[in-house]
Amino acid sequence: MSRLHSRLQLDTTPMKPPPTTTEKLPRRPDAFAERNLRVGIIGCGYVGLPLALRFAEAGHRVTGFDTDPRKVAKLNAGQSYLRHIPAEKIQQQLSCEHFQASGEFAQLREMDAILICVPTPLDERREPDLCYVEQTAHVIAQNLQRGQLVVLESTTYPGTTEELVLPILERSGLRCPVSSAEDVTTDFYLAFSPEREDPGNQQYSLAQIPKVVAGVNPPSRLAVEHLYRQIVTRVVPVSSTRTAEMTKLLENIFRSVNIALVNELKLLCQRMGINIWEVIESAATKPFGYMPFYPGPGLGGHCIPVDPFYLSWKAREYDFTTRFIELAGEINVSMPYHVVETTAQALNARHKAMNGSRLLILGVAYKKDVDDMRESPALKILQLLQQRGAQVDYNDPYVPELYAMRHYDFSGLKSVELTAERLAGYDGVLIVTDHSCYDFAFIVRHARLVVDTRNATRNVAEHREKIVLA
Ligand SMILES: NC(=O)c1ccc[n+]([C@@H]2O[C@H](COP(=O)([O-])OP(=O)(O)OC[C@H]3O[C@@H](n4cnc5c(N)ncnc54)[C@H](O)[C@@H]3O)[C@@H](O)[C@H]2O)c1
């Protein structure tokens, strides 16, 4: 048990009445610079699991909390359910007792720091669905102890930490005043630190990505700074949790808007007979003032298609319309329709109707080399092709079988083998996700028609007459 925690146990009981101002904090913010803290991570998904393992590697004793009992069981058995997290990494931390998974949320009381990494999706009306954050805040409030640090990591609109999480936590009877006074008295610490994890990115690991942090008051900011300095090379403190929340949204809106821009220019270039990818590569030779973004079949993943709309929703409270976000969303959402239309035209040029054609989608994950299908444009393309009467199969080395999701149900559809005979049997093959393991020369050689949404076939020299860029 950590020194901090044993101190904590001596002078705390759950659900205390509001403390008087003369009561002292059981620990100072710099206590979070100590090793061997007990860190609880709520939500062991794409964000929470790598974060948990990073804290474990740094010498802390980490408990990964999750409401999904299958994930808890797998983790405790040393198994991984994320392709980019090797099971050995989990086993290593289990064996030195730096990591365990749990569905028993009462154990939150034993933690020094609690980090929230639960989903923040959009609901059916494309409005923020903060039910997971709310549920989590209630569970923490039931178990909150004086001196604990709570950090929200989930991506959300500016104001969530102060307006939503804080009031729920204060139902415990403990107080954490929003203040800029250095000497403010606070019973627990509350902070926001956006997660910038990029699953599958070989160049930047979690430890190398600077961590933006902010507290609702100065002691909270200090506490979160000390904690994260232990796991990343650079911590960037900002003045308020709203600033930190907005920082993450700016990053993702920047991507969404720039991707929409090149997607729109791609449509124009196609009409003008210009190769947009060649244009981008040549523009990218400028050493300043330009950053390349690439067109594609549409946006995917948990973040870029979702996060900007958290801000659009919040902006309405201020009578403000976020036009760039809406326009980018409109263009990006239209891309799967463009891919399907281009496929129909390419089939037509080969005297073939879409209705009754046999098509193969390559790659259903939302980006290359990951197994994550959330919001993947491949699913929309699959749906649209089926609606137009095509018989569609798919291949994805990382997604052996499709399952029911929020907007789609292709459950039972299994990834087909990628053989020369099979490729030749389809009227068309659509490259939707350009996994690195695909042999595009082989694919083009054996397919009759290739609709390439990623310029994945750029280095294929033979049979270019079969390729249509979409
Ligand atoms: N995936 C990314 O690349 C990425 C990158 C940066 C930020 N984010 C943000 O991080 C947050 C988490 O995203 P993710 O991709 O890790 O999601 P995820 O769906 O992979 O993982 C979330 C986990 O939380 C669990 N969970 C749900 N409700 C819970 C609850 N009440 N208590 C405990 N566990 C609960 C789920 O079972 C799941 O294991 C989101 O806000 C997302 O926008 C994600």
The ligand as an SDF file (V2000), in Angstrom:
LIG
                    3D

 44 48  0  0  0  0  0  0  0  0999 V2000
   -9.6240    6.0260  -29.5430 N   0  0  0  0  0  0  0  0  0  0  0  0
   -8.8700    7.0760  -29.7270 C   0  0  0  0  0  0  0  0  0  0  0  0
   -8.0120    7.0850  -30.6040 O   0  0  0  0  0  0  0  0  0  0  0  0
   -9.0200    8.3150  -28.8660 C   0  0  0  0  0  0  0  0  0  0  0  0
   -8.0120    9.2930  -28.9380 C   0  0  0  0  0  0  0  0  0  0  0  0
   -8.1140   10.4240  -28.1530 C   0  0  0  0  0  0  0  0  0  0  0  0
   -9.2240   10.5840  -27.3270 C   0  0  0  0  0  0  0  0  0  0  0  0
  -10.2040    9.6370  -27.2780 N   0  0  0  0  0  0  0  0  0  0  0  0
  -11.3200    9.8640  -26.3650 C   0  0  0  0  0  0  0  0  0  0  0  0
  -11.1300    9.0210  -25.2330 O   0  0  0  0  0  0  0  0  0  0  0  0
  -12.3880    8.5840  -24.7190 C   0  0  0  0  0  0  0  0  0  0  0  0
  -12.4190    7.0620  -24.6690 C   0  0  0  0  0  0  0  0  0  0  0  0
  -12.3230    6.5700  -25.9900 O   0  0  0  0  0  0  0  0  0  0  0  0
  -11.8770    5.0870  -26.3120 P   0  0  0  0  0  0  0  0  0  0  0  0
  -11.5310    5.0710  -27.7540 O   0  0  0  0  0  0  0  0  0  0  0  0
  -10.8750    4.5870  -25.3390 O   0  0  0  0  0  0  0  0  0  0  0  0
  -13.2500    4.3110  -26.0640 O   0  0  0  0  0  0  0  0  0  0  0  0
  -13.4620    2.7260  -25.9570 P   0  0  0  0  0  0  0  0  0  0  0  0
  -14.8710    2.4710  -26.3210 O   0  0  0  0  0  0  0  0  0  0  0  0
  -12.3640    2.0060  -26.6660 O   0  0  0  0  0  0  0  0  0  0  0  0
  -13.2540    2.4220  -24.4160 O   0  0  0  0  0  0  0  0  0  0  0  0
  -14.1200    2.8540  -23.4280 C   0  0  0  0  0  0  0  0  0  0  0  0
  -14.1820    1.7980  -22.3410 C   0  0  0  0  0  0  0  0  0  0  0  0
  -14.9960    2.3060  -21.2990 O   0  0  0  0  0  0  0  0  0  0  0  0
  -15.8130    1.2660  -20.8060 C   0  0  0  0  0  0  0  0  0  0  0  0
  -16.9310    1.9040  -20.1260 N   0  0  0  0  0  0  0  0  0  0  0  0
  -18.0470    2.4530  -20.6560 C   0  0  0  0  0  0  0  0  0  0  0  0
  -18.7930    2.9870  -19.6810 N   0  0  0  0  0  0  0  0  0  0  0  0
  -18.1360    2.7750  -18.5210 C   0  0  0  0  0  0  0  0  0  0  0  0
  -18.3930    3.0970  -17.1750 C   0  0  0  0  0  0  0  0  0  0  0  0
  -19.4980    3.7780  -16.8240 N   0  0  0  0  0  0  0  0  0  0  0  0
  -17.5050    2.7190  -16.2390 N   0  0  0  0  0  0  0  0  0  0  0  0
  -16.3900    2.0350  -16.5850 C   0  0  0  0  0  0  0  0  0  0  0  0
  -16.0790    1.7050  -17.8500 N   0  0  0  0  0  0  0  0  0  0  0  0
  -16.9500    2.0790  -18.8060 C   0  0  0  0  0  0  0  0  0  0  0  0
  -16.1480    0.4480  -22.0300 C   0  0  0  0  0  0  0  0  0  0  0  0
  -16.5340   -0.8740  -21.6900 O   0  0  0  0  0  0  0  0  0  0  0  0
  -14.8200    0.4920  -22.7990 C   0  0  0  0  0  0  0  0  0  0  0  0
  -13.9770   -0.5780  -22.4240 O   0  0  0  0  0  0  0  0  0  0  0  0
  -13.4350    9.2040  -25.6260 C   0  0  0  0  0  0  0  0  0  0  0  0
  -13.8680   10.4080  -25.0830 O   0  0  0  0  0  0  0  0  0  0  0  0
  -12.6670    9.4780  -26.9100 C   0  0  0  0  0  0  0  0  0  0  0  0
  -13.2300   10.5260  -27.6490 O   0  0  0  0  0  0  0  0  0  0  0  0
  -10.1090    8.5000  -28.0290 C   0  0  0  0  0  0  0  0  0  0  0  0
  1  2  1  0
  2  3  2  0
  2  4  1  0
  4  5  1  0
  4 44  2  0
  5  6  2  0
  6  7  1  0
  7  8  2  0
  8  9  1  0
  8 44  1  0
  9 10  1  0
  9 42  1  0
 10 11  1  0
 11 12  1  0
 11 40  1  0
 12 13  1  0
 13 14  1  0
 14 15  2  0
 14 16  1  0
 14 17  1  0
 17 18  1  0
 18 19  2  0
 18 20  1  0
 18 21  1  0
 21 22  1  0
 22 23  1  0
 23 24  1  0
 23 38  1  0
 24 25  1  0
 25 26  1  0
 25 36  1  0
 26 27  1  0
 26 35  1  0
 27 28  2  0
 28 29  1  0
 29 30  1  0
 29 35  2  0
 30 31  1  0
 30 32  2  0
 32 33  1  0
 33 34  2  0
 34 35  1  0
 36 37  1  0
 36 38  1  0
 38 39  1  0
 40 41  1  0
 40 42  1  0
 42 43  1  0
M  CHG  2   8   1  16  -1
M  END
$$$$
